[in-house]
Amino acid sequence: MRHLLSPMDFSVEELDKLLQLASDIEKNPDKYKHMCEGKKLATLFYEPSTRTRLSFESAMLSLGGNVLGFSSADCSSASKGESVSDTIRIISCYADICAMRHPKEGAPMVAASKSSIPVINAGDGGHEHPTQTLTDLLTIRSLKGRLDNLKIGLCGDLKFGRTVHSLINALVRYKNISFVLISPTELRIPDYIREDVLEANNIPYEEVENLEEAMSSLDILYMTRVQRERFFNEDEYIRLKDRYILTKEKMNYANENMLILHPLPRVNEISVEVDDDPRAVYFKQVQYGVYVRMALILTLLELV
C-alpha cells in the first residue's frame, strides 16, 4: 500500500508514468469510467476548498466510484476533540482511499502512519500540496510538451505558498530547470527550500522583487495569491496583498509562448482582462487536475 504525502514519494519515472496515464484518460475517458465501481473515496477536508475537494470527487465519480466525507472540521468529530489518528482509523472502515486537507503541517503523514487505506495529502498548512503539483506538471507537459529546459517564474506568496514549495521540489529533478523567485522580502521562500532543495541540487535561481523586469525571459509564470489565512497580522496582510497584480499591460513584457499558471483561487493578483489571453491557462489547469487525480486514484488502488 502506498500513500502520496509529497511529490517526492514518486520517482521521476513513476511521475512520467502517472502523467502519461492522465493524458490517456483525457483522450479516452470511456475506457476508465467503470474502473472504480464498488470503490469509495473519503474526502477529509479540515480546511475550506472548492477546486481540490470537488476535483477529487469529480475524479472518483468519473471512474465509476463513490464519495463520502466532510468539507470542514466543524462538520466532523474533530469539533469534539477527535484526533486525526482516530479519525483515519474510523474512515479506513468506510472507504478504500482518502484525500485529506489539514491546516497543520504533517497531519496527513500522521494519518498515513495509522491508516489501512491509501492517504493522499490534499494540502497541509503551508507545507506541501502534491496533487496540485501533479496538476501543474501535467499542464506544463501537455501544453509545453516537456518538463525540462524551462525557466519558471514563481510570483507572490513564496513563504506560505505550499503549491510553490511542492512544485520546486518536483521540478528540480528535471534537466536544465531554473527559477526566478518574485516576491517582497517578507514573503521569500523559506530557507529550507532555498538551501536544502535549490542550492543542494545546484539549481540556478534568482530572487527579485520586480515582476515586469523578470517576465521577458520566462517560459512559465506561476502566479499565487497572498494567503490571508496564513497571516497572524491583518495589517501585514493588507500591506502585502496587492503587491503583484498581473494586468493586460504587463503581459506586453512577456514573450508570446509564456504560459500563465495559477493554483487558484485568485483574489485580484490576475486581472480578469488577462483571462482572454491565450497564454492564460489556469482554467485549463483545473481540468487537468481532474485527469491527474483520476490517474492517481487508479495508481494507488493498484487498478492499472
Helices and strands as residue ranges (DSSP letters): G 7-9, H 12-27, G 29-32, E 40-45, H 51-62, E 66-70, G 73-75, G 77-80, H 84-91, E 97-102, H 107-114, E 119-124, H 130-144, E 150-155, H 162-171, E 177-182, G 185-187, H 191-193, I 194-199, E 205-208, H 211-215, E 220-223, G 228-230, H 234-240, G 250-253, E 259-261, G 272-276, H 282-300
